[in-house]
Amino acid sequence: MLSKMMAKIFTEGGPKVHYRNLGVEMQGNFAVIRLGVRALSSCRCDALWRSLCAGTGVLVTVLFLAACQRPDAEAVFQTPRGPVKVFLERAETQLDRSRGLMFRDKLDEDRGMLFVFPTKARPSFWMKNTFLSLDLLFLSEEGTVLELIERLPPCPMDPCPVYQPQQECRYALEVSGGFAAKHRIGKGCRVVLRLAGG
């Protein structure tokens, strides 16, 4: 019963998938959590369970939206013109990585999002429901830029291209489109990451 209750987590906004994975997808106005090999797509439960589902969704939405907007990390890029600091939101859970920077209509130049992976990986990204052009940087555990893809365009409709690094990375960093070119950031550039709470 608990797994059915948690199958739908209601959030604000429309359909959204950012970081693609087999564990979580944002569909419609809710997140489908895939358990095992099949997705539990609805709360088929009596009035009490429906109330609990809705109550859980409201709480999750409030906590999620509050956490999304709070910078809790910094990146200091070592550029030819000197250090450049960017304040970052951290995306460490599958749900955070799935949402990413979707549905944002503004991203200041000194803001971005840091995707933290539990181990080295070759993550796949796409720009579905992302309204902003972004630079996507893949970083090693030591903070070296391994690869970057500049000025990714928004993707208004399927099919959306998938972007993936050629080598494994420990972090991915999204900043506003044109940031890397403006500050002459390329492969081999050093980034000092300062993560709050660790």
C-alpha positions in Angstrom: 0.0 0.0 0.0 2.8 2.4 0.9 4.5 1.9 -2.5 1.2 2.6 -4.3 0.7 5.7 -2.1 4.1 7.0 -3.0 3.9 6.2 -6.7 2.5 9.6 -7.5 4.2 12.7 -6.0 2.2 15.7 -7.1 4.3 18.7 -8.1 3.6 22.1 -9.8 4.2 22.5 -13.5 3.7 20.4 -16.5 5.4 17.4 -18.0 9.1 17.4 -17.2 12.1 15.1 -17.6 15.6 16.6 -17.5 18.1 14.0 -16.4 17.1 10.7 -17.9 17.2 7.6 -15.7 15.3 4.4 -15.2 14.4 5.3 -11.6 12.3 8.5 -11.8 10.5 10.3 -14.6 8.4 13.5 -14.3 5.2 12.9 -16.2 2.2 15.3 -16.3 1.8 16.9 -12.9 3.4 14.1 -11.0 6.6 12.1 -10.7 6.4 8.4 -11.5 8.8 6.4 -9.3 9.8 3.2 -11.0 10.0 0.3 -8.6 11.5 -2.8 -10.0 10.6 -3.3 -13.7 7.2 -1.6 -13.8 6.0 1.9 -13.0 3.2 2.4 -10.5 1.3 5.1 -12.3 -1.6 5.9 -9.9 -2.8 5.8 -6.4 -5.7 3.4 -6.5 -6.8 3.7 -3.0 -9.8 4.7 -0.9 -10.6 8.2 0.2 -8.2 8.0 3.2 -5.2 7.0 1.0 -6.1 9.7 -1.6 -6.0 12.3 1.2 -2.6 11.0 2.3 -1.3 11.0 -1.2 -2.4 14.6 -1.8 -1.0 15.7 1.6 2.3 14.0 0.9 2.5 15.7 -2.5 1.9 19.2 -1.0 4.6 18.6 1.6 7.1 17.3 -1.0 6.3 20.2 -3.4 6.9 22.8 -0.7 10.2 21.2 0.4 11.3 20.6 -3.2 10.6 24.1 -4.4 12.3 25.6 -1.4 15.4 23.4 -1.9 15.6 24.1 -5.6 16.1 27.8 -5.3 18.7 27.8 -2.5 22.3 27.9 -3.6 24.2 25.4 -1.5 27.5 25.1 -3.3 30.0 27.3 -5.1 32.2 26.9 -8.1 35.3 29.1 -8.6 36.5 28.9 -12.2 40.2 29.5 -12.7 40.1 31.6 -15.9 42.8 33.5 -17.9 41.2 36.7 -16.5 41.2 35.6 -12.9 38.8 33.6 -10.7 35.0 33.6 -11.5 32.6 32.5 -8.8 29.2 30.9 -9.5 26.6 30.0 -6.9 25.1 26.6 -7.4 22.1 24.6 -6.5 23.0 20.9 -5.9 21.1 18.1 -7.6 22.2 14.9 -5.8 19.0 12.8 -5.8 17.4 11.2 -8.8 14.4 13.4 -8.4 16.6 16.6 -8.3 18.5 15.5 -11.4 15.3 14.6 -13.2 14.0 18.1 -12.7 17.2 20.0 -13.2 16.7 23.6 -14.5 13.4 22.8 -16.2 10.7 25.5 -16.4 13.1 28.3 -15.3 12.6 31.5 -17.3 15.7 33.2 -15.9 19.2 32.1 -14.8 21.6 34.8 -13.7 25.2 34.6 -15.0 26.5 33.9 -11.5 24.1 31.0 -10.9 24.0 27.4 -12.0 23.3 23.8 -11.0 25.7 21.1 -10.0 24.8 17.5 -10.7 26.5 15.2 -8.2 26.7 11.5 -9.1 27.3 8.8 -6.6 30.1 7.3 -8.7 31.8 8.2 -12.0 29.3 7.9 -14.8 28.5 9.0 -18.4 25.1 10.7 -17.7 22.6 11.6 -20.4 21.0 15.0 -20.5 18.4 16.6 -22.7 16.8 20.0 -22.9 13.1 19.0 -22.9 11.0 21.6 -21.1 14.1 23.7 -20.5 13.5 27.3 -21.6 17.0 28.6 -21.3 20.1 28.1 -23.4 22.7 26.4 -21.2 26.4 25.5 -21.2 27.0 22.0 -19.9 30.3 21.1 -18.3 31.4 17.6 -17.3 34.0 17.6 -14.4 36.4 15.1 -13.0 36.4 14.3 -9.2 39.3 16.8 -8.9 37.3 19.6 -10.6 38.9 19.5 -14.1 36.7 20.3 -17.1 36.8 17.0 -19.1 34.3 18.1 -21.8 31.8 20.8 -22.4 28.9 21.4 -24.7 28.1 25.1 -25.2 24.8 26.9 -25.9 22.5 23.9 -25.7 19.2 25.1 -27.3 15.8 24.5 -25.6 13.8 21.7 -27.0 10.1 22.6 -27.3 8.9 19.2 -28.6 10.0 15.6 -29.0 12.2 14.1 -30.1 14.9 16.0 -28.1 18.6 15.2 -28.7 20.5 13.5 -25.9 23.8 14.9 -24.7 26.4 12.6 -23.1 30.1 12.9 -22.4 32.6 10.6 -24.1 34.3 9.8 -20.8 33.1 9.2 -17.2 32.7 12.2 -15.0 31.9 12.8 -11.3 30.0 16.1 -11.7 28.1 18.0 -14.4 27.6 21.7 -14.1 25.0 23.8 -16.0 25.4 27.5 -16.4 23.8 30.1 -18.7 24.5 29.7 -22.4 27.6 31.6 -23.4 29.2 31.6 -20.0 32.1 29.4 -21.0 32.9 31.4 -24.1 32.7 34.7 -22.2 35.2 33.5 -19.6 37.3 31.5 -21.9 36.6 28.2 -20.1 37.5 25.0 -22.0 38.8 21.5 -21.5 41.4 21.3 -18.8 40.1 24.4 -17.0 40.3 24.0 -13.2 37.1 24.5 -11.1 37.2 24.6 -7.3 34.0 23.2 -5.9 32.9 24.2 -2.4 30.0 22.0 -1.3 28.0 23.1 1.8 27.8 20.3 4.3 30.5 18.3 2.7 
